[in-house]
């Protein structure tokens, strides 16, 4: 399996921590869940027959209840990155005179 998006159910147990601290994973979870999480259109394919909402839950592990968590966690990432930037600008000085 290769590609940009590895579904959460396919990630080995010892790598799941990296999935949880990855801002890209939370962004994709929030966008896909908010846009496609309530679509009831039936789809059929190899190994699956159901709605789009069921497909997201079964194959990607994206449930509808995580949209707010995604927003809060992404805001937390922004705050964390800004804090690290502000602290490094204040504390680190590479200019020697």
N, C-alpha and C positions, 0 to 999 in steps of 0.2 A: 504494500500500500504506500503510495506516495501522493504528494500534493500539498496544498496550502492548508487545508482544513482536515485534521484527523479527528473523527468523532470521539467524544468522551468515552463511550463504551468500548472503543478499540484501543484506548491508551492503556499500556501496562500499569499495574498498581504502583510501581516504584516511580513512575513519571507523573502521576496525577498531581503532585504538589506543584510542578511547573505549570500545569494547566491552570491551577487556581491562582497563581501570581502573575499570569500573563494578561496584560491589558487588551491585547488583540482578541483573545478568546472571550473576554467579557464584552467587548464591543460587538463581536459577531453574534454572541448569544443574545444581547439586547436588541440588535437590529433585526435579526431573523425572527426572534420570538414576537416582537412587536408588529412586524409586518405580516408574518405568515402564521402566527400562533393561533388565530381564530378562524382560519380558512377551512371550511367544511367540504371543499370540492374533493370528490373521490378520484383517486389515482390508482393505476395498476401498473405493476412492473415486475421484473424478475424477483421473486421472493417476497413481494409485498402487495397487498390489496387492502386499501383503506383510505382514510382522509389525509389531507396534508398535515393537519394537526397531529394525528396519530403517527404519521411518518416522522415528524420532527421529534416526537417523544421517544419512539422506538429506535430510530437509527442515529440521531444526533444527541439524544438525551436533553433536549431543550423543552422544558415544561413551561406552561404559561405563567406560573407564579414567580418567575425570577426576573421579570422586567425591572421592577423597582430595585432589586438587589444589584442588578447590573448598573443602574444609574448611580446608586450610592457608592458602589465599589469604584466605578470610573471617576467619580468626583474625588474619592479618597486618593486614587492614584495621581490625579492632577495636583491635589494638595501636597502629597508626598514629594512629587517631582519638583514642585515649586519651592518647597521648604529646603530640599537638598540644594537646589540652585542658589537660593538666597543665602544659605549658610556658607556655601563654597565661595560665593562672590565676596562675602564679608570676611571670611577667615583665611582664605588662601590668597597669598600675594606672591606672584612669581617675578615681580619687578624688583630688581636689585639696583639701588643707587648708592 
